[in-house]
Amino acid sequence: MTNFPWLTTVILLPIVASLLIPIIPDKDGKTVRWYALIVGLIDFVLIVYAFYSGYDLGNPELQLVESYAWIPDLDLKWSVGADGLSMPLILLTGFITTLAIMAAWPVTLKPKLFYFLMLAMYGGQIAVFAVQDMLLFFLVWELELVPVYLILSIWGGKKRLYAATKFILYTAGGSLFILVAALTMAFYGDTVTFDMSAIAAKDYAFNLQLLLYAGLLIAYGVKLPIFPLHTWLPDAHGEATAPAHMLLAGILLKMGGYALIRMNLGMLPDAHVFFAPILVILGVVNIVYAALTSFAQRNLKRKIAYSSISHMGFVLIGLGSFTNLGLSGAVLQMISHGLIGASLFFMVGATYDRTHTLMLDEMGGVGKQMKKIFAMWTSCSLASLALPGMSGFVAELMVFVGFATSDAFNPIFKVVVVLLAAVGVILTPIYLLSMLREIFYGQENKELVEHEVLVDAEPREVFIIASLLVPIIGIGLYPKVATQIYDATVTQITSMIRSHVPALTATAPEVEKVAFLKAPDL
């Protein structure tokens, strides 16, 4: 089974399965939702099995590699592989998407189309993390946007068309930079190739590296999102349904962070040395600005959306740290926030289904009638505010210590960054705990209690949150369960980046520029 095309299978299975949905006899969506869930579970099991049987934790190179000629004259291939950077995110994608399908159980409007889009997006998201061909990466990046746009515009709230249009304009506009950069790098030099490892091996002029890095930073900064390219996210979250929330917060934002490491750090290391302080500053702005903005929000969805933007700022600081610990913390923060963000937005959806309001001013005292919902909300909020013993605490601590101990920056700069980032850490529990107080504590809103059926959590909802809390707490108590997947790859990337900083060269092992992108011989 070592030569079995595992990655191609887990990418194509949900896409092919989605094409069969139109012919499934079903009127009310009950059959098709079970079909989608079974397909999702099968694909996730295949991902786990491929990881268990074919992935070597100590190998930093690409594994499970498959390459099939597509257009030989341009060296275009269907080329997929997984290393320590992509494997944990592929596992996260399978896990979150399967739970998102379960979260979509109440969907009654055009269920066949909805689950078709969910399964199609499942395969597209895995492909983004697995493909090793630059043009193919651009294509799957673009194709993955279409289901999100349709889910937002058909199943969203009152301003869904505005939110969906803004989402597609921002993300598709940013994608143009990916295409331009891909073509530039592919045709640069004596050879024409879209293979990522071959592209990374080319020796680009420094000024060209700066331009390419800036373009890709804009493209992936939209998706991460980085201030000031973030404004589409609160609008999208403000109108999305619970399953769309889970995919946006749990997976889509991680694509930006993944691509920054894979391409900006891995392919343009000299430019990264120049941009690293800028990434750190942008990370601090994300943390503080979004935390303050979240603090001021009265709409529940927008409050959690700005909280997501704030947490992703730690990823940027970790990317710019030049340390193993900082970069490892950034990757763990992506995994951790994927789980925590999905859980919080699922709870937002569950609360809205009962109260039919998102305004905190219209809630109050509902904890008396929804004790399970209250308990689940509290657990997810404590995870988000980085309570010790949960994954968010470990990830943020790794980023803090990794940056604070970095030998690449001036001590004054490090002190200022750490102090400002700490402001965001302090604000997070304030706005999350005050949010819980406004929803669940105090006097009951009589109008809300009298006019809405405030039923407590059903078993399906308890199962979804429990499934998310298990890895959140598991990683918090024993981080190695996650970090061992990517440690070898992160060490190699950090060593390669440090070797491009003259002042750090003495402390950096000799590493070939493209080492972590190289695929083994087929």
ZANUTI-76699 format. One record per residue (C-alpha): residue in one letter; residue number from 1; chain; z, y negated, x. Coordinates in steps of 0.25 Angstrom, whole numbers. Example, Ala and Ser with C-alpha at 12.3 -4.5 7.8 and 13.67 -1.06 7.14 Angstrom:
BEGIN
{'A' 1 'A' {31 18 49}}
{'S' 2 'A' {29 4 55}}
***
This chain:
BEGIN
{'M' 1 'A' {0 0 0}}
{'T' 2 'A' {0 -9 12}}
{'N' 3 'A' {-14 -13 10}}
{'F' 4 'A' {-13 -16 -5}}
{'P' 5 'A' {-17 -30 -9}}
{'W' 6 'A' {-3 -34 -14}}
{'L' 7 'A' {-5 -49 -14}}
{'T' 8 'A' {-19 -48 -20}}
{'T' 9 'A' {-13 -39 -31}}
{'V' 10 'A' {-1 -48 -35}}
{'I' 11 'A' {-11 -60 -35}}
{'L' 12 'A' {-22 -54 -44}}
{'L' 13 'A' {-13 -45 -53}}
{'P' 14 'A' {-7 -56 -62}}
{'I' 15 'A' {-21 -64 -62}}
{'V' 16 'A' {-29 -51 -66}}
{'A' 17 'A' {-18 -48 -76}}
{'S' 18 'A' {-18 -62 -82}}
{'L' 19 'A' {-33 -60 -85}}
{'L' 20 'A' {-29 -48 -94}}
{'I' 21 'A' {-20 -56 -103}}
{'P' 22 'A' {-31 -61 -113}}
{'I' 23 'A' {-35 -47 -117}}
{'I' 24 'A' {-20 -43 -120}}
{'P' 25 'A' {-18 -42 -135}}
{'D' 26 'A' {-7 -52 -138}}
{'K' 27 'A' {-4 -62 -148}}
{'D' 28 'A' {10 -68 -146}}
{'G' 29 'A' {11 -66 -130}}
{'K' 30 'A' {21 -55 -130}}
{'T' 31 'A' {12 -45 -124}}
{'V' 32 'A' {5 -54 -114}}
{'R' 33 'A' {19 -59 -109}}
{'W' 34 'A' {23 -45 -106}}
{'Y' 35 'A' {10 -43 -99}}
{'A' 36 'A' {12 -55 -90}}
{'L' 37 'A' {26 -52 -87}}
{'I' 38 'A' {22 -37 -83}}
{'V' 39 'A' {11 -42 -74}}
{'G' 40 'A' {20 -52 -67}}
{'L' 41 'A' {31 -42 -65}}
{'I' 42 'A' {20 -32 -59}}
{'D' 43 'A' {15 -43 -50}}
{'F' 44 'A' {29 -47 -45}}
{'V' 45 'A' {32 -32 -42}}
{'L' 46 'A' {20 -31 -34}}
{'I' 47 'A' {23 -43 -26}}
{'V' 48 'A' {37 -38 -23}}
{'Y' 49 'A' {32 -24 -19}}
{'A' 50 'A' {21 -30 -10}}
{'F' 51 'A' {32 -39 -4}}
{'Y' 52 'A' {41 -27 -2}}
{'S' 53 'A' {31 -17 3}}
{'G' 54 'A' {22 -26 11}}
{'Y' 55 'A' {29 -38 16}}
{'D' 56 'A' {36 -38 30}}
{'L' 57 'A' {48 -48 30}}
{'G' 58 'A' {47 -50 45}}
{'N' 59 'A' {32 -53 46}}
{'P' 60 'A' {29 -68 45}}
{'E' 61 'A' {14 -65 44}}
{'L' 62 'A' {5 -63 31}}
{'Q' 63 'A' {8 -50 24}}
{'L' 64 'A' {1 -42 13}}
{'V' 65 'A' {-12 -49 18}}
{'E' 66 'A' {-25 -47 10}}
{'S' 67 'A' {-38 -53 13}}
{'Y' 68 'A' {-51 -51 6}}
{'A' 69 'A' {-64 -59 9}}
{'W' 70 'A' {-68 -69 -1}}
{'I' 71 'A' {-79 -78 5}}
{'P' 72 'A' {-81 -73 19}}
{'D' 73 'A' {-90 -84 24}}
{'L' 74 'A' {-78 -94 22}}
{'D' 75 'A' {-68 -84 26}}
{'L' 76 'A' {-62 -85 12}}
{'K' 77 'A' {-53 -73 8}}
{'W' 78 'A' {-44 -68 -2}}
{'S' 79 'A' {-32 -68 8}}
{'V' 80 'A' {-18 -66 4}}
{'G' 81 'A' {-5 -63 11}}
{'A' 82 'A' {10 -65 11}}
{'D' 83 'A' {20 -70 22}}
{'G' 84 'A' {34 -75 21}}
{'L' 85 'A' {29 -88 15}}
{'S' 86 'A' {21 -82 3}}
{'M' 87 'A' {28 -69 0}}
{'P' 88 'A' {41 -75 -6}}
{'L' 89 'A' {33 -85 -14}}
{'I' 90 'A' {24 -73 -19}}
{'L' 91 'A' {37 -66 -23}}
{'L' 92 'A' {42 -79 -30}}
{'T' 93 'A' {29 -80 -37}}
{'G' 94 'A' {30 -66 -43}}
{'F' 95 'A' {44 -68 -47}}
{'I' 96 'A' {44 -82 -53}}
{'T' 97 'A' {30 -79 -61}}
{'T' 98 'A' {35 -66 -67}}
{'L' 99 'A' {48 -73 -72}}
{'A' 100 'A' {39 -85 -77}}
{'I' 101 'A' {31 -75 -85}}
{'M' 102 'A' {44 -70 -91}}
{'A' 103 'A' {48 -85 -94}}
{'A' 104 'A' {35 -87 -102}}
{'W' 105 'A' {40 -77 -112}}
{'P' 106 'A' {41 -88 -123}}
{'V' 107 'A' {27 -92 -121}}
{'T' 108 'A' {19 -91 -134}}
{'L' 109 'A' {8 -101 -133}}
{'K' 110 'A' {-5 -94 -127}}
{'P' 111 'A' {3 -83 -120}}
{'K' 112 'A' {-9 -76 -115}}
{'L' 113 'A' {-14 -88 -108}}
{'F' 114 'A' {0 -91 -103}}
{'Y' 115 'A' {3 -78 -96}}
{'F' 116 'A' {-12 -77 -91}}
{'L' 117 'A' {-9 -90 -83}}
{'M' 118 'A' {5 -85 -79}}
{'L' 119 'A' {-1 -73 -73}}
{'A' 120 'A' {-13 -80 -67}}
{'M' 121 'A' {-3 -90 -60}}
{'Y' 122 'A' {5 -78 -55}}
{'G' 123 'A' {-7 -73 -46}}
{'G' 124 'A' {-11 -87 -42}}
{'Q' 125 'A' {3 -91 -37}}
{'I' 126 'A' {4 -78 -29}}
{'A' 127 'A' {-9 -81 -23}}
{'V' 128 'A' {-5 -95 -18}}
{'F' 129 'A' {6 -89 -10}}
{'A' 130 'A' {-3 -77 -5}}
{'V' 131 'A' {-17 -82 -2}}
{'Q' 132 'A' {-20 -84 13}}
{'D' 133 'A' {-34 -91 11}}
{'M' 134 'A' {-34 -106 10}}
{'L' 135 'A' {-45 -108 0}}
{'L' 136 'A' {-39 -96 -8}}
{'F' 137 'A' {-26 -103 -8}}
{'F' 138 'A' {-32 -116 -14}}
{'L' 139 'A' {-39 -108 -25}}
{'V' 140 'A' {-26 -100 -29}}
{'W' 141 'A' {-18 -113 -28}}
{'E' 142 'A' {-28 -120 -38}}
{'L' 143 'A' {-29 -108 -47}}
{'E' 144 'A' {-14 -107 -49}}
{'L' 145 'A' {-13 -121 -54}}
{'V' 146 'A' {-22 -118 -66}}
{'P' 147 'A' {-12 -109 -74}}
{'V' 148 'A' {0 -119 -71}}
{'Y' 149 'A' {-9 -130 -77}}
{'L' 150 'A' {-12 -122 -90}}
{'I' 151 'A' {2 -117 -91}}
{'L' 152 'A' {7 -131 -91}}
{'S' 153 'A' {-4 -137 -100}}
{'I' 154 'A' {-3 -127 -111}}
{'W' 155 'A' {12 -122 -111}}
{'G' 156 'A' {18 -135 -106}}
{'G' 157 'A' {26 -146 -113}}
{'K' 158 'A' {21 -159 -120}}
{'K' 159 'A' {16 -165 -108}}
{'R' 160 'A' {10 -152 -102}}
{'L' 161 'A' {-5 -157 -101}}
{'Y' 162 'A' {0 -169 -92}}
{'A' 163 'A' {9 -160 -84}}
{'A' 164 'A' {-2 -150 -82}}
{'T' 165 'A' {-12 -160 -78}}
{'K' 166 'A' {-3 -167 -68}}
{'F' 167 'A' {0 -153 -62}}
{'I' 168 'A' {-14 -149 -60}}
{'L' 169 'A' {-18 -163 -55}}
{'Y' 170 'A' {-7 -163 -44}}
{'T' 171 'A' {-9 -149 -40}}
{'A' 172 'A' {-24 -148 -41}}
{'G' 173 'A' {-25 -161 -34}}
{'G' 174 'A' {-16 -156 -23}}
{'S' 175 'A' {-24 -144 -21}}
{'L' 176 'A' {-36 -152 -17}}
{'F' 177 'A' {-29 -154 -4}}
{'I' 178 'A' {-27 -139 -2}}
{'L' 179 'A' {-42 -137 -4}}
{'V' 180 'A' {-46 -148 6}}
{'A' 181 'A' {-36 -143 16}}
{'A' 182 'A' {-41 -129 15}}
{'L' 183 'A' {-55 -132 17}}
{'T' 184 'A' {-52 -141 29}}
{'M' 185 'A' {-44 -131 36}}
{'A' 186 'A' {-54 -120 32}}
{'F' 187 'A' {-66 -127 38}}
{'Y' 188 'A' {-58 -133 50}}
{'G' 189 'A' {-62 -128 64}}
{'D' 190 'A' {-73 -118 67}}
{'T' 191 'A' {-70 -107 56}}
{'V' 192 'A' {-70 -108 41}}
{'T' 193 'A' {-58 -101 35}}
{'F' 194 'A' {-48 -102 23}}
{'D' 195 'A' {-39 -91 29}}
{'M' 196 'A' {-25 -98 30}}
{'S' 197 'A' {-22 -91 43}}
{'A' 198 'A' {-35 -95 49}}
{'I' 199 'A' {-34 -109 44}}
{'A' 200 'A' {-20 -111 50}}
{'A' 201 'A' {-25 -106 63}}
{'K' 202 'A' {-35 -118 64}}
{'D' 203 'A' {-31 -130 74}}
{'Y' 204 'A' {-32 -142 65}}
{'A' 205 'A' {-32 -156 70}}
{'F' 206 'A' {-18 -163 68}}
{'N' 207 'A' {-24 -174 59}}
{'L' 208 'A' {-31 -164 50}}
{'Q' 209 'A' {-18 -156 49}}
{'L' 210 'A' {-11 -168 44}}
{'L' 211 'A' {-21 -170 33}}
{'L' 212 'A' {-22 -156 29}}
{'Y' 213 'A' {-6 -155 29}}
{'A' 214 'A' {-6 -168 20}}
{'G' 215 'A' {-16 -163 11}}
{'L' 216 'A' {-9 -149 9}}
{'L' 217 'A' {5 -156 8}}
{'I' 218 'A' {-1 -164 -4}}
{'A' 219 'A' {-6 -151 -10}}
{'Y' 220 'A' {6 -143 -9}}
{'G' 221 'A' {15 -155 -11}}
{'V' 222 'A' {10 -156 -25}}
{'K' 223 'A' {14 -142 -28}}
{'L' 224 'A' {28 -142 -20}}
{'P' 225 'A' {29 -153 -25}}
{'I' 226 'A' {32 -164 -15}}
{'F' 227 'A' {35 -179 -19}}
{'P' 228 'A' {27 -186 -24}}
{'L' 229 'A' {17 -175 -28}}
{'H' 230 'A' {28 -169 -37}}
{'T' 231 'A' {26 -176 -50}}
{'W' 232 'A' {18 -165 -57}}
{'L' 233 'A' {29 -155 -56}}
{'P' 234 'A' {39 -162 -66}}
{'D' 235 'A' {28 -164 -76}}
{'A' 236 'A' {23 -150 -75}}
{'H' 237 'A' {38 -144 -76}}
{'G' 238 'A' {41 -154 -87}}
{'E' 239 'A' {30 -147 -96}}
{'A' 240 'A' {30 -133 -91}}
{'T' 241 'A' {35 -121 -98}}
{'A' 242 'A' {46 -112 -91}}
{'P' 243 'A' {36 -102 -85}}
{'A' 244 'A' {27 -113 -79}}
{'H' 245 'A' {40 -120 -74}}
{'M' 246 'A' {44 -107 -67}}
{'L' 247 'A' {30 -106 -60}}
{'L' 248 'A' {30 -120 -56}}
{'A' 249 'A' {44 -121 -50}}
{'G' 250 'A' {44 -107 -45}}
{'I' 251 'A' {31 -105 -39}}
{'L' 252 'A' {21 -117 -39}}
{'L' 253 'A' {30 -126 -31}}
{'K' 254 'A' {31 -116 -20}}
{'M' 255 'A' {16 -115 -18}}
{'G' 256 'A' {17 -129 -12}}
{'G' 257 'A' {28 -125 -2}}
{'Y' 258 'A' {21 -112 1}}
{'A' 259 'A' {8 -119 4}}
{'L' 260 'A' {15 -130 13}}
{'I' 261 'A' {21 -119 22}}
{'R' 262 'A' {8 -111 22}}
{'M' 263 'A' {-2 -122 25}}
{'N' 264 'A' {5 -135 29}}
{'L' 265 'A' {15 -128 39}}
{'G' 266 'A' {7 -116 42}}
{'M' 267 'A' {-7 -122 44}}
{'L' 268 'A' {-4 -136 48}}
{'P' 269 'A' {8 -135 57}}
{'D' 270 'A' {5 -148 65}}
{'A' 271 'A' {4 -156 53}}
{'H' 272 'A' {17 -150 47}}
{'V' 273 'A' {24 -155 59}}
{'F' 274 'A' {20 -169 55}}
{'F' 275 'A' {22 -167 40}}
{'A' 276 'A' {36 -160 41}}
{'P' 277 'A' {44 -172 41}}
{'I' 278 'A' {36 -177 29}}
{'L' 279 'A' {39 -164 21}}
{'V' 280 'A' {54 -165 24}}
{'I' 281 'A' {54 -180 19}}
{'L' 282 'A' {46 -176 6}}
{'G' 283 'A' {55 -164 4}}
{'V' 284 'A' {67 -174 4}}
{'V' 285 'A' {60 -183 -6}}
{'N' 286 'A' {57 -171 -15}}
{'I' 287 'A' {72 -167 -14}}
{'V' 288 'A' {78 -180 -17}}
{'Y' 289 'A' {68 -187 -26}}
{'A' 290 'A' {66 -175 -35}}
{'A' 291 'A' {81 -172 -36}}
{'L' 292 'A' {83 -187 -40}}
{'T' 293 'A' {72 -186 -50}}
{'S' 294 'A' {77 -173 -56}}
{'F' 295 'A' {91 -179 -57}}
{'A' 296 'A' {85 -190 -66}}
{'Q' 297 'A' {76 -180 -75}}
{'R' 298 'A' {81 -178 -90}}
{'N' 299 'A' {70 -168 -92}}
{'L' 300 'A' {74 -154 -88}}
{'K' 301 'A' {61 -149 -83}}
{'R' 302 'A' {58 -161 -75}}
{'K' 303 'A' {72 -161 -69}}
{'I' 304 'A' {70 -147 -64}}
{'A' 305 'A' {56 -150 -59}}
{'Y' 306 'A' {61 -161 -50}}
{'S' 307 'A' {72 -152 -45}}
{'S' 308 'A' {61 -143 -41}}
{'I' 309 'A' {54 -154 -33}}
{'S' 310 'A' {67 -157 -26}}
{'H' 311 'A' {69 -143 -22}}
{'M' 312 'A' {55 -141 -16}}
{'G' 313 'A' {59 -153 -7}}
{'F' 314 'A' {67 -143 1}}
{'V' 315 'A' {54 -135 4}}
{'L' 316 'A' {48 -147 11}}
{'I' 317 'A' {60 -149 20}}
{'G' 318 'A' {60 -135 24}}
{'L' 319 'A' {45 -135 27}}
{'G' 320 'A' {47 -147 36}}
{'S' 321 'A' {59 -142 43}}
{'F' 322 'A' {53 -134 55}}
{'T' 323 'A' {64 -124 54}}
{'N' 324 'A' {64 -109 49}}
{'L' 325 'A' {76 -112 40}}
{'G' 326 'A' {69 -124 34}}
{'L' 327 'A' {56 -118 31}}
{'S' 328 'A' {63 -105 26}}
{'G' 329 'A' {71 -114 17}}
{'A' 330 'A' {59 -120 11}}
{'V' 331 'A' {53 -107 8}}
{'L' 332 'A' {66 -102 2}}
{'Q' 333 'A' {67 -115 -6}}
{'M' 334 'A' {53 -112 -12}}
{'I' 335 'A' {58 -98 -16}}
{'S' 336 'A' {71 -103 -21}}
{'H' 337 'A' {65 -114 -29}}
{'G' 338 'A' {55 -105 -35}}
{'L' 339 'A' {66 -97 -41}}
{'I' 340 'A' {75 -108 -45}}
{'G' 341 'A' {65 -117 -50}}
{'A' 342 'A' {59 -106 -59}}
{'S' 343 'A' {73 -103 -65}}
{'L' 344 'A' {76 -118 -68}}
{'F' 345 'A' {63 -120 -75}}
{'F' 346 'A' {64 -107 -83}}
{'M' 347 'A' {78 -112 -87}}
{'V' 348 'A' {72 -126 -91}}
{'G' 349 'A' {62 -118 -100}}
{'A' 350 'A' {73 -110 -106}}
{'T' 351 'A' {81 -122 -109}}
{'Y' 352 'A' {69 -129 -116}}
{'D' 353 'A' {65 -117 -124}}
{'R' 354 'A' {79 -119 -131}}
{'T' 355 'A' {82 -134 -131}}
{'H' 356 'A' {67 -139 -132}}
{'T' 357 'A' {71 -151 -124}}
{'L' 358 'A' {70 -154 -109}}
{'M' 359 'A' {78 -167 -109}}
{'L' 360 'A' {92 -165 -104}}
{'D' 361 'A' {97 -176 -113}}
{'E' 362 'A' {94 -167 -125}}
{'M' 363 'A' {102 -155 -120}}
{'G' 364 'A' {117 -153 -118}}
{'G' 365 'A' {127 -142 -120}}
{'V' 366 'A' {117 -131 -122}}
{'G' 367 'A' {125 -122 -113}}
{'K' 368 'A' {134 -118 -124}}
{'Q' 369 'A' {123 -111 -131}}
{'M' 370 'A' {114 -107 -119}}
{'K' 371 'A' {124 -101 -110}}
{'K' 372 'A' {114 -92 -102}}
{'I' 373 'A' {104 -103 -101}}
{'F' 374 'A' {116 -112 -96}}
{'A' 375 'A' {119 -101 -85}}
{'M' 376 'A' {105 -99 -81}}
{'W' 377 'A' {102 -114 -80}}
{'T' 378 'A' {115 -116 -71}}
{'S' 379 'A' {111 -104 -62}}
{'C' 380 'A' {97 -110 -60}}
{'S' 381 'A' {102 -124 -58}}
{'L' 382 'A' {113 -119 -47}}
{'A' 383 'A' {101 -112 -40}}
{'S' 384 'A' {93 -125 -40}}
{'L' 385 'A' {104 -134 -35}}
{'A' 386 'A' {105 -124 -23}}
{'L' 387 'A' {119 -118 -26}}
{'P' 388 'A' {123 -109 -14}}
{'G' 389 'A' {120 -95 -17}}
{'M' 390 'A' {106 -98 -23}}
{'S' 391 'A' {93 -99 -16}}
{'G' 392 'A' {91 -114 -17}}
{'F' 393 'A' {103 -116 -9}}
{'V' 394 'A' {98 -107 3}}
{'A' 395 'A' {84 -113 3}}
{'E' 396 'A' {89 -128 3}}
{'L' 397 'A' {100 -125 13}}
{'M' 398 'A' {89 -118 22}}
{'V' 399 'A' {80 -130 21}}
{'F' 400 'A' {92 -140 24}}
{'V' 401 'A' {97 -132 36}}
{'G' 402 'A' {82 -130 41}}
{'F' 403 'A' {79 -144 41}}
{'A' 404 'A' {92 -149 46}}
{'T' 405 'A' {91 -140 58}}
{'S' 406 'A' {76 -143 61}}
{'D' 407 'A' {74 -148 75}}
{'A' 408 'A' {61 -155 71}}
{'F' 409 'A' {67 -167 65}}
{'N' 410 'A' {75 -179 68}}
{'P' 411 'A' {90 -177 65}}
{'I' 412 'A' {90 -190 57}}
{'F' 413 'A' {78 -186 48}}
{'K' 414 'A' {85 -172 46}}
{'V' 415 'A' {98 -179 41}}
{'V' 416 'A' {91 -188 32}}
{'V' 417 'A' {83 -177 26}}
{'V' 418 'A' {94 -167 24}}
{'L' 419 'A' {103 -178 18}}
{'L' 420 'A' {92 -182 8}}
{'A' 421 'A' {89 -168 4}}
{'A' 422 'A' {104 -166 2}}
{'V' 423 'A' {103 -177 -9}}
{'G' 424 'A' {93 -168 -17}}
{'V' 425 'A' {102 -156 -15}}
{'I' 426 'A' {114 -164 -21}}
{'L' 427 'A' {106 -170 -32}}
{'T' 428 'A' {101 -156 -37}}
{'P' 429 'A' {114 -150 -42}}
{'I' 430 'A' {117 -164 -48}}
{'Y' 431 'A' {105 -164 -57}}
{'L' 432 'A' {105 -149 -60}}
{'L' 433 'A' {119 -148 -64}}
{'S' 434 'A' {118 -161 -72}}
{'M' 435 'A' {106 -155 -79}}
{'L' 436 'A' {114 -142 -83}}
{'R' 437 'A' {125 -151 -88}}
{'E' 438 'A' {116 -159 -97}}
{'I' 439 'A' {109 -146 -103}}
{'F' 440 'A' {121 -137 -104}}
{'Y' 441 'A' {134 -145 -104}}
{'G' 442 'A' {141 -155 -113}}
{'Q' 443 'A' {139 -157 -127}}
{'E' 444 'A' {129 -150 -135}}
{'N' 445 'A' {117 -157 -139}}
{'K' 446 'A' {118 -155 -154}}
{'E' 447 'A' {104 -158 -158}}
{'L' 448 'A' {99 -148 -147}}
{'V' 449 'A' {109 -137 -151}}
{'E' 450 'A' {105 -139 -166}}
{'H' 451 'A' {90 -139 -165}}
{'E' 452 'A' {87 -129 -154}}
{'V' 453 'A' {91 -114 -153}}
{'L' 454 'A' {98 -114 -140}}
{'V' 455 'A' {98 -99 -137}}
{'D' 456 'A' {103 -94 -124}}
{'A' 457 'A' {94 -87 -113}}
{'E' 458 'A' {87 -74 -117}}
{'P' 459 'A' {87 -62 -108}}
{'R' 460 'A' {73 -65 -103}}
{'E' 461 'A' {78 -79 -98}}
{'V' 462 'A' {90 -74 -92}}
{'F' 463 'A' {82 -63 -84}}
{'I' 464 'A' {72 -74 -79}}
{'I' 465 'A' {83 -83 -73}}
{'A' 466 'A' {91 -71 -68}}
{'S' 467 'A' {79 -66 -61}}
{'L' 468 'A' {77 -80 -54}}
{'L' 469 'A' {92 -81 -51}}
{'V' 470 'A' {93 -68 -43}}
{'P' 471 'A' {83 -72 -32}}
{'I' 472 'A' {89 -86 -32}}
{'I' 473 'A' {103 -81 -30}}
{'G' 474 'A' {98 -69 -21}}
{'I' 475 'A' {91 -79 -11}}
{'G' 476 'A' {103 -88 -12}}
{'L' 477 'A' {113 -77 -8}}
{'Y' 478 'A' {104 -70 2}}
{'P' 479 'A' {92 -79 6}}
{'K' 480 'A' {86 -69 16}}
{'V' 481 'A' {81 -61 4}}
{'A' 482 'A' {70 -73 3}}
{'T' 483 'A' {70 -78 17}}
{'Q' 484 'A' {67 -65 24}}
{'I' 485 'A' {53 -65 16}}
{'Y' 486 'A' {48 -77 24}}
{'D' 487 'A' {57 -79 36}}
{'A' 488 'A' {47 -73 46}}
{'T' 489 'A' {36 -82 40}}
{'V' 490 'A' {44 -95 40}}
{'T' 491 'A' {49 -93 54}}
{'Q' 492 'A' {34 -92 59}}
{'I' 493 'A' {30 -104 51}}
{'T' 494 'A' {42 -112 57}}
{'S' 495 'A' {39 -108 71}}
{'M' 496 'A' {24 -111 69}}
{'I' 497 'A' {28 -125 64}}
{'R' 498 'A' {38 -128 75}}
{'S' 499 'A' {28 -124 85}}
{'H' 500 'A' {20 -136 81}}
{'V' 501 'A' {31 -146 84}}
{'P' 502 'A' {31 -150 98}}
{'A' 503 'A' {46 -153 98}}
{'L' 504 'A' {49 -139 92}}
{'T' 505 'A' {39 -131 100}}
{'A' 506 'A' {50 -126 110}}
{'T' 507 'A' {58 -120 98}}
{'A' 508 'A' {46 -114 91}}
{'P' 509 'A' {41 -100 94}}
{'E' 510 'A' {27 -99 97}}
{'V' 511 'A' {20 -96 84}}
{'E' 512 'A' {5 -96 81}}
{'K' 513 'A' {1 -107 71}}
{'V' 514 'A' {-4 -98 61}}
{'A' 515 'A' {5 -86 63}}
{'F' 516 'A' {12 -86 49}}
{'L' 517 'A' {-2 -87 42}}
{'K' 518 'A' {-9 -75 50}}
{'A' 519 'A' {-12 -63 42}}
{'P' 520 'A' {-11 -49 48}}
{'D' 521 'A' {-24 -42 52}}
{'L' 522 'A' {-30 -35 40}}
***
